[in-house]
């Protein structure tokens, strides 16, 4: 069935799967050096923005009551990598319908809560108390990290696939 202006078929289905890893990798191969530089800078900024206030990156400004868990480091690294890729897709104009922006935002915020100290989070402390933060919130944090990484990966795939489906002309 060919997509037509009157067809109710969504644009993402008309141009192919919005989750094709092969298409996303093809879009990355077309990136220019300035896009890679922007993605790397964005990844470094994301690592600092998430890692410093949660004290996963040791610093003099923030501390933790609960030690950093082993999984916090790979979660922070993958968050930074995927955030850099998502933010790198915004450097060049994308097609009018490039889904994934909200997923990336939600994924970034979730990763902040996932790697943070469970008893340093004021919202969790107000809602659950110290005992609840340690008993209920801390065990959920690895799942929250996986969810945030899944959202960031989905956002990156969607945005990269949209770039491959409707590449912008070079000047």
C-alpha positions, -999 to +999 in steps of 0.1 A: +000+000+000+015+033-011+013+062+013-008+090+000-018+124+014-052+110+022-038+078+037-042+075+075-008+057+077+016+075+100+047+091+084+071+068+104+055+037+089+055+053+054+093+058+055+101+025+071+106+012+106+114+039+132+136+014+151+160+000+124+195-002+138+209-007+103+193+026+091+205+044+123+240+033+117+238+044+081+227+078+093+257+079+116+280+071+087+268+103+069+275+125+099+301+153+093+330+159+117+312+188+132+283+166+142+306+141+159+323+170+177+289+183+189+278+148+199+311+142+219+307+176+236+271+169+244+281+135+258+307+151+280+282+177+292+256+151+299+281+131+320+289+162+340+253+173+344+242+139+357+274+127+373+285+157+394+252+164+413+247+127+420+283+124+431+290+095+408+318+117+396+336+126+428+337+164+435+339+189+463+304+203+458+282+172+462+284+141+484+266+109+489+254+092+521+252+058+502+283+047+483+281+046+445+270+012+432+289-007+406+262-003+380+261+035+384+293+039+363+281+020+332+247+036+335+263+071+336+286+062+306+257+049+285+235+078+294+262+102+283+268+083+251+232+080+241+224+116+252+253+128+230+239+109+200+204+122+205+217+158+210+239+154+179+209+148+158+197+183+165+227+199+150+215+197+114+179+204+105+158+173+107+126+164+088+094+180+101+084+148+118+114+135+138+100+117+168+121+109+198+127+143+214+105+137+244+118+102+249+154+115+251+143+142+276+125+117+298+153+092+296+179+118+307+158+129+337+152+092+347+189+085+345+195+114+369+172+098+395+186+063+387+222+070+396+215+094+424+220+086+461+187+072+473+187+091+506+200+123+491+169+127+469+147+152+487+116+141+468+121+105+477+128+113+513+096+134+516+075+107+500+091+076+515+113+086+544+149+073+549+137+037+555+115+037+524+142+053+503+166+024+513+140-003+513+119+006+482+136+032+461+172+019+461+162-015+447+142+002+420+171+024+408+188-003+385+154-008+368+150+029+365+185+031+349+175+004+324+143+022+316+161+055+311+187+038+288+159+021+268+142+055+263+174+072+253+182+044+228+147+045+214+150+083+209+184+080+192+171+053+169+140+073+160+160+105+153+187+088+134+162+069+113+143+101+106+176+116+094+183+087+071+147+087+057+148+124+049+184+136+047+189+173+045+207+186+014+243+198+020+252+233+009 
